[in-house]
Amino acid sequence: MAGFDDIAKKAQEFLKDPKVEKALHSDKAEGVSDKLLDAVAGAADKATGGKFHDQIDSAKEQADKRVGDK
């Protein structure tokens, strides 16, 4: 798992970069993330036949809080 650990470490370093943090919390990121999260949640809901709708919606809300400005 050394390769995965290296990738995870680099990803964490990348996300801590001030320029990246600023970009992730911008208006543009909010719009893109909303569309992406809606699409992924819809696909997951469809794939599970709505059985896990509440959990999917909760996960979408948590992810949305971490990206964008709203």
NUVEX-269522 format. One record per residue: x, y, z of N, C-alpha, C in turn; residue number from 1. Coordinates in nm, 3 decimals. Last residue first. Layout:
REM residues N
((X, Y, Z), (X, Y, Z), (X, Y, Z), NUM) ...
END
This chain:
REM residues 70
((-2.094, 2.823, 0.002), (-2.225, 2.822, 0.071), (-2.254, 2.687, 0.127), 70) ((-1.867, 2.808, -0.146), (-1.876, 2.916, -0.049), (-2.008, 2.920, 0.025), 69) ((-1.696, 2.492, -0.198), (-1.772, 2.609, -0.239), (-1.781, 2.711, -0.127), 68) ((-1.709, 2.215, 0.017), (-1.665, 2.271, -0.111), (-1.755, 2.388, -0.147), 67) ((-1.822, 2.130, 0.252), (-1.677, 2.137, 0.245), (-1.623, 2.199, 0.116), 66) ((-2.092, 2.110, 0.222), (-2.043, 2.204, 0.323), (-1.892, 2.225, 0.310), 65) ((-2.117, 1.901, 0.044), (-2.144, 2.036, -0.003), (-2.092, 2.141, 0.094), 64) ((-2.075, 1.679, 0.209), (-1.976, 1.712, 0.105), (-1.992, 1.856, 0.059), 63) ((-2.312, 1.692, 0.357), (-2.182, 1.703, 0.424), (-2.072, 1.740, 0.324), 62) ((-2.504, 1.654, 0.155), (-2.503, 1.777, 0.233), (-2.368, 1.798, 0.302), 61) ((-2.439, 1.392, 0.073), (-2.432, 1.503, -0.023), (-2.424, 1.636, 0.051), 60) ((-2.499, 1.250, 0.305), (-2.360, 1.252, 0.256), (-2.340, 1.367, 0.158), 59) ((-2.778, 1.293, 0.309), (-2.694, 1.339, 0.419), (-2.547, 1.350, 0.376), 58) ((-2.854, 1.160, 0.075), (-2.879, 1.303, 0.089), (-2.792, 1.364, 0.199), 57) ((-2.782, 0.900, 0.144), (-2.720, 0.964, 0.028), (-2.736, 1.115, 0.039), 56) ((-2.954, 0.854, 0.359), (-2.809, 0.849, 0.379), (-2.735, 0.919, 0.266), 55) ((-3.206, 0.878, 0.231), (-3.170, 0.967, 0.342), (-3.019, 0.969, 0.366), 54) ((-3.193, 0.670, 0.030), (-3.209, 0.811, -0.004), (-3.163, 0.904, 0.108), 53) ((-3.161, 0.398, 0.005), (-3.071, 0.471, 0.095), (-3.077, 0.621, 0.072), 52) ((-3.351, 0.317, -0.181), (-3.346, 0.249, -0.049), (-3.262, 0.327, 0.052), 51) ((-3.360, 0.401, -0.438), (-3.411, 0.492, -0.335), (-3.403, 0.437, -0.195), 50) ((-3.228, 0.213, -0.590), (-3.374, 0.211, -0.590), (-3.435, 0.299, -0.482), 49) ((-2.964, 0.240, -0.615), (-3.010, 0.168, -0.495), (-3.162, 0.164, -0.486), 48) ((-2.941, 0.387, -0.847), (-2.878, 0.255, -0.842), (-2.927, 0.173, -0.723), 47) ((-3.070, 0.625, -0.771), (-3.128, 0.541, -0.875), (-3.073, 0.399, -0.868), 46) ((-2.886, 0.719, -0.583), (-3.026, 0.696, -0.544), (-3.093, 0.602, -0.644), 45) ((-2.662, 0.751, -0.743), (-2.658, 0.656, -0.632), (-2.800, 0.620, -0.587), 44) ((-2.756, 0.949, -0.917), (-2.714, 0.819, -0.970), (-2.712, 0.713, -0.860), 43) ((-2.803, 1.158, -0.735), (-2.912, 1.104, -0.817), (-2.879, 0.966, -0.872), 42) ((-2.543, 1.200, -0.641), (-2.649, 1.158, -0.548), (-2.766, 1.097, -0.624), 41) ((-2.421, 1.286, -0.879), (-2.374, 1.165, -0.810), (-2.481, 1.112, -0.715), 40) ((-2.569, 1.520, -0.934), (-2.562, 1.410, -1.031), (-2.521, 1.279, -0.964), 39) ((-2.523, 1.676, -0.706), (-2.660, 1.638, -0.743), (-2.660, 1.519, -0.838), 38) ((-2.245, 1.704, -0.723), (-2.304, 1.632, -0.609), (-2.447, 1.589, -0.639), 37) ((-2.226, 1.856, -0.963), (-2.163, 1.724, -0.951), (-2.226, 1.643, -0.838), 36) ((-2.367, 2.090, -0.897), (-2.408, 2.007, -1.012), (-2.353, 1.866, -1.000), 35) ((-2.216, 2.176, -0.673), (-2.360, 2.150, -0.662), (-2.408, 2.059, -0.775), 34) ((-1.962, 2.215, -0.785), (-1.982, 2.109, -0.685), (-2.130, 2.076, -0.670), 33) ((-2.008, 2.433, -0.955), (-1.963, 2.305, -1.009), (-1.992, 2.192, -0.912), 32) ((-2.086, 2.630, -0.767), (-2.173, 2.591, -0.878), (-2.137, 2.456, -0.935), 31) ((-1.858, 2.637, -0.599), (-1.991, 2.609, -0.545), (-2.084, 2.560, -0.655), 30) ((-1.655, 2.717, -0.767), (-1.650, 2.583, -0.710), (-1.786, 2.542, -0.655), 29) ((-1.740, 2.982, -0.811), (-1.734, 2.888, -0.922), (-1.732, 2.743, -0.872), 28) ((-1.711, 3.096, -0.559), (-1.845, 3.087, -0.619), (-1.847, 2.983, -0.731), 27) ((-1.474, 2.901, -0.360), (-1.514, 3.012, -0.448), (-1.656, 2.991, -0.499), 26) ((-1.321, 2.718, -0.220), (-1.424, 2.794, -0.149), (-1.467, 2.916, -0.229), 25) ((-1.126, 2.617, -0.381), (-1.232, 2.526, -0.337), (-1.347, 2.599, -0.270), 24) ((-0.955, 2.837, -0.404), (-1.031, 2.792, -0.521), (-1.147, 2.702, -0.480), 23) ((-0.844, 2.843, -0.146), (-0.922, 2.957, -0.195), (-1.010, 2.916, -0.313), 22) ((-0.710, 2.596, -0.145), (-0.817, 2.622, -0.047), (-0.906, 2.736, -0.095), 21) ((-0.523, 2.650, -0.346), (-0.622, 2.544, -0.365), (-0.739, 2.565, -0.271), 20) ((-0.373, 2.850, -0.225), (-0.439, 2.877, -0.354), (-0.549, 2.775, -0.381), 19) ((-0.270, 2.719, 0.008), (-0.363, 2.832, 0.018), (-0.438, 2.864, -0.112), 18) ((-0.266, 2.368, 0.028), (-0.210, 2.485, -0.041), (-0.312, 2.599, -0.036), 17) ((-0.394, 2.147, 0.118), (-0.356, 2.246, 0.218), (-0.295, 2.372, 0.156), 16) ((-0.422, 1.982, -0.100), (-0.542, 2.046, -0.048), (-0.511, 2.152, 0.057), 15) ((-0.157, 1.889, -0.129), (-0.219, 1.970, -0.234), (-0.338, 2.049, -0.179), 14) ((-0.133, 1.729, 0.099), (-0.047, 1.846, 0.083), (-0.107, 1.943, -0.020), 13) ((-0.322, 1.531, 0.035), (-0.339, 1.614, 0.154), (-0.256, 1.742, 0.145), 12) ((-0.202, 1.424, -0.194), (-0.334, 1.486, -0.204), (-0.360, 1.577, -0.084), 11) ((0.031, 1.316, -0.086), (0.041, 1.424, -0.184), (-0.093, 1.497, -0.199), 10) ((-0.085, 1.117, 0.075), (-0.004, 1.222, 0.135), (0.007, 1.342, 0.040), 9) ((-0.208, 0.954, -0.118), (-0.289, 1.019, -0.015), (-0.213, 1.135, 0.049), 8) ((0.018, 0.866, -0.258), (-0.085, 0.944, -0.327), (-0.169, 1.020, -0.226), 7) ((0.147, 0.719, -0.057), (0.214, 0.833, -0.122), (0.114, 0.925, -0.190), 6) ((-0.043, 0.521, -0.008), (-0.006, 0.613, 0.099), (0.062, 0.738, 0.043), 5) ((-0.038, 0.386, -0.251), (-0.159, 0.455, -0.210), (-0.129, 0.557, -0.101), 4) ((0.224, 0.282, -0.240), (0.183, 0.371, -0.348), (0.060, 0.452, -0.312), 3) ((0.214, 0.111, -0.019), (0.303, 0.227, -0.017), (0.263, 0.327, -0.124), 2) ((0.081, -0.120, 0.000), (0.000, 0.000, 0.000), (0.085, 0.126, 0.000), 1) 
END
